[in-house]
Amino acid sequence: MKLTVYSPAAKARKWLAGALAPRGGRSEFCAAGLSLVLGLAPVVFAAQRQVEPEVAVQGIRTRTKGVIIGPRGKPLCMPSDAAVGRDDNLYVLDGVNHRVVVYDFEGKFLFEFGSRGSGAGQLLFPLGISTAPDGKVYVADSGNHRFQIFEADGKPLEAVQLPATASGAAPDPTDVALDPIRPRLYIVDNDNHRLCVYNLTSHSFEEAMGSPGMGQRQFRFPFLIDTSPEGYVLVVEPINTRVQVFNSRGKFVGFIGAWGVKPGQLFRPKGVATCGDQVFVTDSYLGQVQVFDMRGSFLGMLTDPNGVPMQLTTPTGIAIDVKHRRLYVVELKANRVCWMDLE
């Protein structure tokens, strides 16, 4: 008997295209579609960590400032990722609506860009977004099997198709992240269990990283990604229930997290972001954001000012404004972005 396994991104496009959408119109579609799919200094690391069962819960206190639900009359529908850009503006990826929505530091809507299609500047169910110090915005244009580069104001600059695998399998980009050391862009290829590397100077692809599996330098449907200022690459693997870390040369460094539902364990990690030596990881199933250090040790989880763990609705992408110590957490099933400041 042949077993067919759909990746999160492949299932997402089936839901988003309506092939598996529930009856009842857009409201049911937004609530049930993508959320079901996506529900599924030198640092020395050891093999994948086994977290002690009686780990103490520490609080990383935050103060919630507000939520972003989309422009008036055009609400967000299952947003998946966000990124902090130049001038502290926030770029929210609203993939069901095939657009990027931009807000200022105070949460005021500024503008949006993108529309459904395959032309220059158009998007098709994009899933991941990243920004650069020069203001450029990079989007994993998942349904079009490419990534796109935009100016800070949304003007399209370039669209780059990802290469197929040696066997001819189509690429499936779900997120992008800049290498802070060299002029390179990392692109997660979800269906093909690999990390593509694009040289921004030569405008060519370098050798891809990864293969299917559960070991070092192996992935099972990697999803979102981040890079640290030191050049470490952190890849979230929802199915392997971990974050895998590489150095800037592509060498395996270690794993963050292990399977489970206790503090310090991960069940369905989705997003990752770094702030200094801290690594923030969202877990869509547990509804939490947990914090680790760069060696993979559990530091605690986000709490309110009273120390009560925050319970979020399908937290997915996460972005950090390091300068202001502000966190933005995308709550996919709630169709919003929650923003809070670290105390």
C-alpha positions, 0 to 999 in steps of 0.5 A, spaced: 500 500 500 502 506 498 502 512 503 501 519 501 504 524 505 502 531 504 507 537 507 504 542 511 505 547 505 502 542 500 496 541 504 496 549 505 495 550 497 490 545 497 486 548 502 487 555 500 485 553 493 479 551 495 480 543 493 479 541 501 475 547 503 469 546 508 462 548 506 460 555 508 464 560 505 469 565 507 469 565 514 469 557 515 475 557 510 479 562 514 478 559 520 479 552 518 483 551 512 490 553 513 490 553 521 489 545 520 495 544 515 500 548 519 497 545 525 500 539 523 560 567 540 562 560 537 556 555 540 558 548 541 552 543 541 550 536 543 546 531 539 538 533 540 537 535 547 532 530 551 529 535 556 528 533 563 521 532 565 521 536 571 524 542 568 522 549 572 517 554 568 521 561 568 517 567 566 519 571 560 515 577 562 511 581 557 506 587 556 501 586 551 500 593 547 495 591 542 493 587 536 493 588 528 487 585 525 488 588 518 486 594 514 478 597 515 474 593 511 480 588 509 481 584 515 487 579 515 485 572 513 490 566 516 496 571 516 503 566 517 509 571 518 511 578 519 518 582 519 520 588 522 523 593 516 526 599 516 524 605 520 521 600 525 515 598 520 512 592 520 510 587 514 505 582 515 504 577 510 497 575 509 498 570 504 490 568 503 489 575 500 496 574 496 498 581 499 503 584 504 500 589 509 505 594 512 504 598 519 508 603 523 511 602 530 504 605 533 500 599 529 497 604 524 496 602 517 500 605 512 499 601 505 499 594 502 502 591 496 501 585 492 495 581 489 493 574 486 497 572 480 504 570 477 506 577 474 511 581 477 509 584 484 504 579 484 503 573 489 500 566 490 499 564 497 506 566 500 508 563 506 514 567 509 517 574 509 524 577 511 527 584 511 534 587 510 538 593 513 537 596 506 530 596 506 529 591 501 523 586 503 524 578 501 518 574 500 517 566 499 512 566 493 510 559 495 504 558 490 509 561 484 515 556 486 519 563 487 522 568 491 521 576 490 524 582 492 521 588 493 523 595 495 521 598 502 515 601 499 512 595 495 515 596 489 517 589 485 525 589 484 526 581 482 523 575 482 527 568 482 524 561 480 527 556 485 531 550 481 527 543 481 530 537 484 535 532 480 528 528 480 524 534 477 520 535 483 518 542 483 520 547 489 516 549 495 519 555 498 516 557 505 520 562 508 527 566 506 532 569 511 538 573 509 545 571 511 548 577 515 555 575 513 555 574 506 551 576 500 546 570 500 539 568 501 537 562 505 530 559 502 526 553 505 524 548 500 519 545 504 516 539 500 524 537 498 526 537 505 532 542 503 535 549 504 536 553 498 542 558 498 542 564 493 548 568 492 545 575 491 552 577 488 552 572 482 545 571 482 545 564 482 544 558 486 549 555 490 549 547 493 543 546 497 543 544 504 539 538 507 536 531 505 529 527 508 530 524 515 531 526 522 538 526 523 543 532 522 543 536 516 536 532 515 529 535 515 522 533 515 518 539 511 522 545 514 517 551 515 520 558 517 527 560 518 531 565 522 538 568 522 542 571 528 547 576 527 553 572 528 551 568 522 547 562 525 541 559 521 535 556 525 530 552 521 524 550 524 522 543 523 514 542 525 514 534 524 521 533 527 519 537 533 525 541 533 529 547 531 536 545 527 542 550 527 547 551 522 553 556 522 554 560 517 558 555 513 553 550 513 556 546 518 551 542 523 551 546 530 545 542 534 538 542 535 533 546 540 527 542 543 525 535 543 518 532 542 513 533 548 508 538 551 512 540 557 515 546 558 522 546 554 519 541 549 516 542 543 509 539 539 508 543 533 514 549 533 512 553 527 516 560 528 523 562 530 526 569 532 533 571 535 534 576 540 541 576 543 543 569 546 535 568 546 531 564 541 524 565 541 520 559 538 512 559 537 508 552 538 502 552 534 499 546 538 501 548 545 499 556 544 505 558 547 512 562 545 518 558 549 525 561 550 531 558 549 539 560 549 543 559 543 546 552 546 538 549 546 537 550 554 530 552 556 530 559 559 522 560 560 516 562 556 512 568 555 508 571 560 504 577 562 506 582 567 503 577 573 507 571 571 502 567 568 504 564 561 501 567 555 496 563 551 496 564 544 491 562 538 495 558 533 502 562 534 506 561 527 511 567 525 514 571 530 518 577 529 523 581 534 524 589 534 531 588 537 532 595 538 525 596 542 525 589 545 518 588 541 515 582 539 510 581 534 507 574 534 502 572 528 496 568 531 494 564 524 487 562 527 485 568 530 487 572 524 491 577 527 498 579 530 499 580 537 504 585 539 508 586 546 514 589 549 519 585 553 519 587 560 
